[in-house]
Amino acid sequence: MTYVIALPCVDVKDLACVDECPVDCIYEGERSLYIHPDECIDCGACEPVCPVEAIYYEDDLPEKWSEYYRANVEFFDDLGSPGGAAQTGPIPKDHEVVAQLPPQT
């Protein structure tokens, strides 16, 4: 199980969750943040600090945003497990679920 970042984060990317994450597993894409499912330790520290309520425990992800589970997993398909978002920096891509959205602002 893991936490998932959903639609409310798109085009917002507040980064409060990044600062709170003790294992540095929240990566920055072009338009959204993504939680690495293998690096996340399920501590839940990120969820309450998200100002737009975009972070959900996998089992609690609203059905209307269910494709964001796949987006958070598949975002890392070509990256593997980099071992920390801080050393990786922003990644110049988004998953297709996010990339195909109109601007959210």
Backbone as CSV, one residue per row, in Angstrom:
resi,resn,N_x,N_y,N_z,CA_x,CA_y,CA_z,C_x,C_y,C_z
1,MET,0.835,-1.187,0.000,0.000,0.000,0.000,0.880,1.250,0.000
2,THR,0.297,2.340,-0.474,1.037,3.587,-0.556,0.068,4.762,-0.571
3,TYR,0.601,5.937,-0.495,-0.185,7.149,-0.656,-0.140,7.579,-2.108
4,VAL,-1.176,8.303,-2.531,-1.335,8.711,-3.923,-1.657,10.201,-3.962
5,ILE,-1.072,10.901,-4.918,-1.383,12.316,-5.136,-2.336,12.399,-6.316
6,ALA,-3.473,13.077,-6.125,-4.530,13.117,-7.129,-4.686,14.511,-7.760
7,LEU,-5.751,14.684,-8.501,-6.028,15.868,-9.311,-5.842,17.222,-8.615
8,PRO,-6.245,17.398,-7.360,-6.111,18.739,-6.773,-4.679,19.295,-6.765
9,CYS,-3.674,18.439,-6.908,-2.281,18.895,-6.921,-1.865,19.471,-8.279
10,VAL,-2.544,19.052,-9.335,-2.137,19.442,-10.687,-2.143,20.958,-10.828
11,ASP,-1.033,21.492,-11.283,-0.802,22.923,-11.491,-0.750,23.729,-10.197
12,VAL,-0.697,23.039,-9.045,-0.557,23.712,-7.750,0.836,23.454,-7.178
13,LYS,1.171,22.173,-6.983,2.478,21.738,-6.469,2.964,22.604,-5.300
14,ASP,2.221,22.591,-4.216,2.529,23.413,-3.035,3.863,23.063,-2.376
15,LEU,4.275,21.828,-2.386,5.534,21.321,-1.840,5.581,21.182,-0.317
16,ALA,4.499,21.504,0.389,4.483,21.296,1.841,4.682,19.821,2.156
17,CYS,4.128,18.956,1.336,4.273,17.512,1.549,5.717,17.066,1.366
18,VAL,6.401,17.678,0.427,7.806,17.344,0.174,8.642,17.651,1.412
19,ASP,8.395,18.810,2.012,9.122,19.213,3.217,8.837,18.284,4.392
20,GLU,7.647,17.730,4.445,7.225,16.890,5.568,7.659,15.430,5.436
21,CYS,7.890,14.966,4.225,8.191,13.551,3.978,9.545,13.157,4.568
22,PRO,9.575,12.194,5.498,10.831,11.818,6.136,11.747,10.953,5.268
23,VAL,11.220,10.396,4.167,12.036,9.529,3.317,12.254,10.102,1.919
24,ASP,11.853,11.344,1.672,12.129,12.036,0.417,11.618,11.260,-0.799
25,CYS,10.361,10.794,-0.728,9.822,9.964,-1.810,8.789,10.688,-2.669
26,ILE,8.650,12.002,-2.507,7.688,12.762,-3.304,8.461,13.546,-4.353
27,TYR,8.239,13.160,-5.599,8.979,13.715,-6.729,8.143,14.748,-7.466
28,GLU,8.831,15.711,-8.062,8.159,16.797,-8.764,8.210,16.580,-10.270
29,GLY,7.035,16.469,-10.880,6.921,16.442,-12.332,6.687,17.865,-12.828
30,GLU,6.348,18.013,-14.093,6.132,19.355,-14.633,4.897,20.028,-14.049
31,ARG,3.805,19.266,-13.884,2.546,19.868,-13.436,2.013,19.302,-12.130
32,SER,2.610,18.222,-11.643,2.101,17.569,-10.440,3.247,16.938,-9.668
33,LEU,2.943,16.539,-8.450,3.878,15.775,-7.621,3.449,14.312,-7.660
34,TYR,4.404,13.422,-7.420,4.155,11.984,-7.480,4.857,11.302,-6.312
35,ILE,4.163,10.362,-5.672,4.751,9.599,-4.575,5.266,8.280,-5.122
36,HIS,6.546,8.010,-4.883,7.134,6.758,-5.354,6.583,5.611,-4.507
37,PRO,5.883,4.662,-5.116,5.224,3.612,-4.334,6.178,2.668,-3.608
38,ASP,7.390,2.501,-4.097,8.340,1.606,-3.440,9.165,2.306,-2.370
39,GLU,9.262,3.614,-2.440,10.048,4.368,-1.465,9.193,4.881,-0.300
40,CYS,7.899,5.006,-0.518,6.975,5.483,0.520,6.890,4.450,1.644
41,ILE,6.981,4.928,2.885,6.902,4.031,4.048,5.527,4.073,4.718
42,ASP,4.566,4.705,4.062,3.186,4.767,4.543,3.047,5.434,5.905
43,CYS,3.888,6.421,6.186,3.820,7.090,7.487,2.657,8.073,7.569
44,GLY,2.205,8.586,6.428,1.075,9.502,6.411,1.397,10.941,6.743
45,ALA,2.660,11.280,6.908,3.031,12.655,7.279,2.637,13.666,6.216
46,CYS,2.603,13.256,4.974,2.302,14.176,3.877,0.827,14.571,3.809
47,GLU,-0.031,13.654,4.135,-1.473,13.855,3.937,-2.044,15.081,4.662
48,PRO,-1.812,15.259,5.957,-2.444,16.387,6.644,-1.867,17.759,6.281
49,VAL,-0.683,17.822,5.717,-0.093,19.127,5.399,-0.443,19.620,3.997
50,CYS,-1.083,18.791,3.196,-1.447,19.190,1.834,-2.579,20.216,1.886
51,PRO,-2.322,21.444,1.420,-3.340,22.489,1.527,-4.524,22.309,0.574
52,VAL,-4.382,21.460,-0.438,-5.480,21.248,-1.379,-6.100,19.846,-1.253
53,GLU,-5.710,19.113,-0.211,-6.249,17.782,0.071,-6.159,16.863,-1.148
54,ALA,-4.951,16.778,-1.715,-4.725,15.960,-2.906,-4.133,14.597,-2.583
55,ILE,-3.744,14.353,-1.338,-3.049,13.122,-0.981,-3.997,12.176,-0.240
56,TYR,-4.042,10.945,-0.733,-4.936,9.934,-0.169,-4.182,8.631,0.029
57,TYR,-4.544,7.924,1.083,-4.082,6.553,1.222,-4.714,5.777,0.073
58,GLU,-3.986,4.880,-0.507,-4.437,4.141,-1.694,-5.868,3.627,-1.568
59,ASP,-6.211,3.033,-0.442,-7.555,2.477,-0.247,-8.626,3.545,-0.089
60,ASP,-8.229,4.774,0.199,-9.182,5.864,0.411,-9.298,6.802,-0.780
61,LEU,-8.583,6.509,-1.856,-8.608,7.354,-3.043,-10.017,7.376,-3.629
62,PRO,-10.613,8.567,-3.786,-11.958,8.628,-4.358,-12.012,7.982,-5.747
63,GLU,-13.081,7.288,-6.016,-13.254,6.584,-7.295,-13.053,7.520,-8.494
64,LYS,-13.518,8.752,-8.380,-13.400,9.681,-9.507,-11.939,9.994,-9.858
65,TRP,-11.014,9.708,-8.946,-9.595,9.951,-9.187,-8.793,8.646,-9.193
66,SER,-9.452,7.531,-9.423,-8.787,6.232,-9.337,-7.609,6.094,-10.304
67,GLU,-7.641,6.778,-11.438,-6.536,6.679,-12.403,-5.245,7.305,-11.877
68,TYR,-5.326,8.074,-10.818,-4.117,8.679,-10.239,-3.254,7.654,-9.505
69,TYR,-3.840,6.548,-9.100,-3.004,5.473,-8.550,-2.052,4.987,-9.640
70,ARG,-2.596,4.697,-10.798,-1.797,4.244,-11.940,-0.779,5.309,-12.337
71,ALA,-1.189,6.557,-12.325,-0.274,7.649,-12.689,0.907,7.721,-11.732
72,ASN,0.656,7.569,-10.436,1.741,7.635,-9.451,2.685,6.448,-9.580
73,VAL,2.178,5.295,-9.958,3.035,4.114,-10.127,3.803,4.200,-11.445
74,GLU,3.095,4.459,-12.534,3.707,4.435,-13.865,4.641,5.614,-14.126
75,PHE,4.503,6.692,-13.382,5.416,7.830,-13.534,6.866,7.382,-13.365
76,PHE,7.078,6.359,-12.553,8.430,5.898,-12.230,8.895,4.716,-13.089
77,ASP,8.096,4.289,-14.064,8.459,3.132,-14.885,9.836,3.274,-15.522
78,ASP,10.143,4.430,-16.085,11.440,4.599,-16.746,12.510,5.162,-15.815
79,LEU,12.106,5.565,-14.608,13.060,6.131,-13.645,13.574,5.106,-12.648
80,GLY,12.803,4.061,-12.434,13.157,3.097,-11.400,12.971,3.722,-10.030
81,SER,13.883,3.422,-9.132,13.843,3.978,-7.784,15.077,4.855,-7.593
82,PRO,14.947,6.158,-7.879,16.106,7.058,-7.806,16.717,7.190,-6.415
83,GLY,15.927,6.884,-5.364,16.469,6.921,-4.017,16.447,8.271,-3.358
84,GLY,15.592,9.148,-3.819,15.437,10.438,-3.169,15.133,11.553,-4.146
85,ALA,14.066,12.265,-3.857,13.621,13.336,-4.743,14.551,14.542,-4.717
86,ALA,15.141,14.838,-3.571,15.990,16.030,-3.455,17.194,15.944,-4.383
87,GLN,17.812,14.783,-4.441,18.986,14.640,-5.307,18.594,14.534,-6.776
88,THR,17.373,14.135,-7.071,16.900,13.996,-8.443,16.465,15.334,-9.022
89,GLY,15.823,16.158,-8.193,15.307,17.442,-8.663,14.061,17.262,-9.511
90,PRO,13.522,18.366,-10.033,12.320,18.278,-10.872,12.559,17.378,-12.093
91,ILE,11.556,16.606,-12.419,11.629,15.687,-13.553,10.790,16.293,-14.682
92,PRO,11.375,16.504,-15.852,10.696,17.233,-16.932,9.668,16.403,-17.703
93,LYS,8.704,15.852,-16.971,7.632,15.090,-17.613,6.476,14.974,-16.630
94,ASP,5.363,14.469,-17.119,4.222,14.088,-16.299,3.656,12.804,-16.875
95,HIS,2.909,12.089,-16.054,2.196,10.919,-16.554,1.116,11.413,-17.511
96,GLU,0.730,10.592,-18.468,-0.268,10.980,-19.464,-1.583,11.434,-18.837
97,VAL,-1.975,10.852,-17.706,-3.215,11.261,-17.025,-3.144,12.755,-16.691
98,VAL,-2.011,13.217,-16.253,-1.816,14.628,-15.887,-1.534,15.469,-17.130
99,ALA,-0.645,14.995,-17.987,-0.212,15.764,-19.166,-1.384,16.114,-20.088
100,GLN,-2.398,15.282,-20.145,-3.526,15.509,-21.057,-4.580,16.445,-20.491
101,LEU,-4.443,16.845,-19.249,-5.448,17.728,-18.630,-5.297,19.163,-19.125
102,PRO,-6.417,19.882,-19.230,-6.311,21.322,-19.494,-5.749,21.998,-18.246
103,PRO,-5.248,23.214,-18.360,-4.739,23.922,-17.168,-5.780,23.955,-16.058
104,GLN,-5.328,23.727,-14.830,-6.228,23.623,-13.676,-6.342,24.918,-12.880
105,THR,-5.745,25.975,-13.343,-5.783,27.238,-12.565,-6.973,28.086,-12.900
